[in-house]
Amino acid sequence: MTVSTILIIVLILILIGAVPAWPHSRSWGYGPSGIAGIVLVVLLILVLMGRI
């Protein structure tokens, strides 16, 4: 496995874990998942461009 594949898998897990579905995290809103989503999109673009 390459480093980019591992990064994408870790970011997908972070994105799933940041969904505000639990009582203690409902007040957070969509901030954590939005930030993780933006990072995931940037990494996907870099992978598709061959930079990583």
N, CA, C and O atoms as a GROMACS GRO file, in nm:
protein
  208
    1MET      N    1   0.084  -0.119   0.000
    1MET     CA    2   0.000   0.000   0.000
    1MET      C    3   0.088   0.125   0.000
    1MET      O    4   0.192   0.130   0.066
    2THR      N    5   0.045   0.222  -0.074
    2THR     CA    6   0.121   0.346  -0.079
    2THR      C    7   0.076   0.440   0.032
    2THR      O    8  -0.027   0.417   0.096
    3VAL      N    9   0.151   0.543   0.053
    3VAL     CA   10   0.120   0.641   0.157
    3VAL      C   11  -0.011   0.711   0.126
    3VAL      O   12  -0.089   0.739   0.218
    4SER      N   13  -0.037   0.741   0.000
    4SER     CA   14  -0.161   0.810  -0.035
    4SER      C   15  -0.284   0.725  -0.007
    4SER      O   16  -0.387   0.776   0.036
    5THR      N   17  -0.274   0.595  -0.030
    5THR     CA   18  -0.386   0.505   0.000
    5THR      C   19  -0.414   0.502   0.149
    5THR      O   20  -0.530   0.505   0.192
    6ILE      N   21  -0.310   0.495   0.228
    6ILE     CA   22  -0.326   0.494   0.373
    6ILE      C   23  -0.386   0.626   0.421
    6ILE      O   24  -0.474   0.626   0.508
    7LEU      N   25  -0.342   0.739   0.365
    7LEU     CA   26  -0.398   0.869   0.402
    7LEU      C   27  -0.545   0.878   0.370
    7LEU      O   28  -0.623   0.930   0.450
    8ILE      N   29  -0.584   0.830   0.254
    8ILE     CA   30  -0.725   0.835   0.214
    8ILE      C   31  -0.809   0.749   0.306
    8ILE      O   32  -0.918   0.791   0.346
    9ILE      N   33  -0.762   0.631   0.341
    9ILE     CA   34  -0.838   0.543   0.432
    9ILE      C   35  -0.852   0.608   0.569
    9ILE      O   36  -0.961   0.604   0.627
   10VAL      N   37  -0.746   0.666   0.620
   10VAL     CA   38  -0.752   0.732   0.751
   10VAL      C   39  -0.848   0.850   0.747
   10VAL      O   40  -0.926   0.870   0.840
   11LEU      N   41  -0.844   0.929   0.641
   11LEU     CA   42  -0.933   1.044   0.632
   11LEU      C   43  -1.079   1.003   0.617
   11LEU      O   44  -1.167   1.072   0.670
   12ILE      N   45  -1.106   0.896   0.548
   12ILE     CA   46  -1.244   0.846   0.539
   12ILE      C   47  -1.293   0.804   0.677
   12ILE      O   48  -1.407   0.831   0.712
   13LEU      N   49  -1.208   0.738   0.754
   13LEU     CA   50  -1.247   0.699   0.890
   13LEU      C   51  -1.270   0.821   0.978
   13LEU      O   52  -1.363   0.822   1.059
   14ILE      N   53  -1.188   0.924   0.963
   14ILE     CA   54  -1.207   1.047   1.040
   14ILE      C   55  -1.337   1.114   0.999
   14ILE      O   56  -1.410   1.166   1.084
   15LEU      N   57  -1.368   1.114   0.870
   15LEU     CA   58  -1.491   1.175   0.821
   15LEU      C   59  -1.613   1.103   0.877
   15LEU      O   60  -1.710   1.167   0.916
   16ILE      N   61  -1.608   0.972   0.882
   16ILE     CA   62  -1.720   0.895   0.938
   16ILE      C   63  -1.731   0.920   1.088
   16ILE      O   64  -1.841   0.932   1.142
   17GLY      N   65  -1.618   0.928   1.156
   17GLY     CA   66  -1.619   0.951   1.300
   17GLY      C   67  -1.660   1.091   1.340
   17GLY      O   68  -1.700   1.113   1.454
   18ALA      N   69  -1.652   1.187   1.247
   18ALA     CA   70  -1.686   1.326   1.279
   18ALA      C   71  -1.833   1.358   1.258
   18ALA      O   72  -1.876   1.470   1.287
   19VAL      N   73  -1.911   1.264   1.208
   19VAL     CA   74  -2.053   1.289   1.188
   19VAL      C   75  -2.121   1.309   1.324
   19VAL      O   76  -2.106   1.225   1.413
   20PRO      N   77  -2.194   1.420   1.340
   20PRO     CA   78  -2.255   1.448   1.471
   20PRO      C   79  -2.376   1.361   1.500
   20PRO      O   80  -2.489   1.409   1.495
   21ALA      N   81  -2.354   1.235   1.530
   21ALA     CA   82  -2.463   1.142   1.555
   21ALA      C   83  -2.476   1.103   1.702
   21ALA      O   84  -2.573   1.037   1.740
   22TRP      N   85  -2.380   1.142   1.784
   22TRP     CA   86  -2.382   1.104   1.924
   22TRP      C   87  -2.425   1.223   2.009
   22TRP      O   88  -2.402   1.337   1.970
   23PRO      N   89  -2.486   1.198   2.124
   23PRO     CA   90  -2.538   1.308   2.206
   23PRO      C   91  -2.433   1.413   2.244
   23PRO      O   92  -2.464   1.532   2.245
   24HIS      N   93  -2.313   1.372   2.275
   24HIS     CA   94  -2.212   1.469   2.319
   24HIS      C   95  -2.159   1.554   2.204
   24HIS      O   96  -2.099   1.659   2.228
   25SER      N   97  -2.178   1.511   2.079
   25SER     CA   98  -2.123   1.585   1.967
   25SER      C   99  -2.229   1.657   1.883
   25SER      O  100  -2.195   1.717   1.781
   26ARG      N  101  -2.354   1.651   1.924
   26ARG     CA  102  -2.459   1.717   1.846
   26ARG      C  103  -2.442   1.868   1.845
   26ARG      O  104  -2.480   1.933   1.748
   27SER      N  105  -2.389   1.925   1.950
   27SER     CA  106  -2.374   2.070   1.957
   27SER      C  107  -2.256   2.119   1.872
   27SER      O  108  -2.243   2.240   1.851
   28TRP      N  109  -2.173   2.030   1.823
   28TRP     CA  110  -2.059   2.070   1.741
   28TRP      C  111  -2.102   2.115   1.602
   28TRP      O  112  -2.030   2.190   1.537
   29GLY      N  113  -2.219   2.069   1.557
   29GLY     CA  114  -2.263   2.100   1.422
   29GLY      C  115  -2.185   2.018   1.321
   29GLY      O  116  -2.139   1.907   1.350
   30TYR      N  117  -2.171   2.072   1.202
   30TYR     CA  118  -2.102   1.999   1.096
   30TYR      C  119  -1.959   2.047   1.075
   30TYR      O  120  -1.898   2.017   0.973
   31GLY      N  121  -1.906   2.120   1.170
   31GLY     CA  122  -1.769   2.171   1.159
   31GLY      C  123  -1.664   2.064   1.142
   31GLY      O  124  -1.588   2.069   1.046
   32PRO      N  125  -1.657   1.966   1.234
   32PRO     CA  126  -1.553   1.862   1.221
   32PRO      C  127  -1.563   1.781   1.091
   32PRO      O  128  -1.462   1.752   1.028
   33SER      N  129  -1.685   1.744   1.052
   33SER     CA  130  -1.698   1.666   0.930
   33SER      C  131  -1.672   1.752   0.807
   33SER      O  132  -1.625   1.702   0.705
   34GLY      N  133  -1.703   1.881   0.816
   34GLY     CA  134  -1.674   1.971   0.704
   34GLY      C  135  -1.526   1.989   0.683
   34GLY      O  136  -1.479   1.988   0.569
   35ILE      N  137  -1.453   2.005   0.791
   35ILE     CA  138  -1.307   2.020   0.781
   35ILE      C  139  -1.244   1.892   0.728
   35ILE      O  140  -1.157   1.897   0.641
   36ALA      N  141  -1.288   1.778   0.779
   36ALA     CA  142  -1.235   1.650   0.731
   36ALA      C  143  -1.272   1.629   0.584
   36ALA      O  144  -1.192   1.574   0.508
   37GLY      N  145  -1.390   1.672   0.545
   37GLY     CA  146  -1.431   1.659   0.405
   37GLY      C  147  -1.346   1.743   0.312
   37GLY      O  148  -1.309   1.699   0.203
   38ILE      N  149  -1.314   1.866   0.355
   38ILE     CA  150  -1.230   1.953   0.274
   38ILE      C  151  -1.090   1.893   0.258
   38ILE      O  152  -1.033   1.894   0.149
   39VAL      N  153  -1.036   1.842   0.368
   39VAL     CA  154  -0.903   1.779   0.362
   39VAL      C  155  -0.906   1.657   0.269
   39VAL      O  156  -0.812   1.634   0.193
   40LEU      N  157  -1.014   1.580   0.276
   40LEU     CA  158  -1.028   1.463   0.190
   40LEU      C  159  -1.034   1.503   0.043
   40LEU      O  160  -0.971   1.439  -0.041
   41VAL      N  161  -1.109   1.606   0.011
   41VAL     CA  162  -1.119   1.653  -0.128
   41VAL      C  163  -0.984   1.702  -0.178
   41VAL      O  164  -0.945   1.671  -0.291
   42VAL      N  165  -0.912   1.777  -0.096
   42VAL     CA  166  -0.780   1.827  -0.136
   42VAL      C  167  -0.685   1.711  -0.162
   42VAL      O  168  -0.612   1.711  -0.261
   43LEU      N  169  -0.685   1.611  -0.074
   43LEU     CA  170  -0.598   1.495  -0.094
   43LEU      C  171  -0.636   1.416  -0.219
   43LEU      O  172  -0.549   1.368  -0.291
   44LEU      N  173  -0.766   1.402  -0.245
   44LEU     CA  174  -0.808   1.332  -0.366
   44LEU      C  175  -0.761   1.406  -0.491
   44LEU      O  176  -0.718   1.343  -0.588
   45ILE      N  177  -0.770   1.537  -0.490
   45ILE     CA  178  -0.723   1.616  -0.604
   45ILE      C  179  -0.573   1.597  -0.624
   45ILE      O  180  -0.526   1.580  -0.736
   46LEU      N  181  -0.497   1.600  -0.512
   46LEU     CA  182  -0.353   1.581  -0.522
   46LEU      C  183  -0.317   1.443  -0.573
   46LEU      O  184  -0.224   1.428  -0.652
   47VAL      N  185  -0.392   1.341  -0.529
   47VAL     CA  186  -0.366   1.204  -0.577
   47VAL      C  187  -0.395   1.195  -0.725
   47VAL      O  188  -0.317   1.136  -0.800
   48LEU      N  189  -0.507   1.253  -0.770
   48LEU     CA  190  -0.543   1.246  -0.911
   48LEU      C  191  -0.445   1.324  -0.999
   48LEU      O  192  -0.424   1.289  -1.116
   49MET      N  193  -0.384   1.428  -0.944
   49MET     CA  194  -0.285   1.504  -1.020
   49MET      C  195  -0.147   1.439  -1.015
   49MET      O  196  -0.056   1.480  -1.088
   50GLY      N  197  -0.132   1.338  -0.930
   50GLY     CA  198  -0.004   1.268  -0.920
   50GLY      C  199   0.098   1.337  -0.832
   50GLY      O  200   0.218   1.311  -0.845
   51ARG      N  201   0.055   1.423  -0.744
   51ARG     CA  202   0.148   1.497  -0.657
   51ARG      C  203   0.185   1.420  -0.531
   51ARG      O  204   0.287   1.449  -0.468
   52ILE      N  205   0.103   1.322  -0.493
   52ILE     CA  206   0.132   1.244  -0.374
   52ILE      C  207   0.170   1.103  -0.415
   52ILE      O  208   0.199   1.020  -0.329
   0.00000   0.00000   0.00000
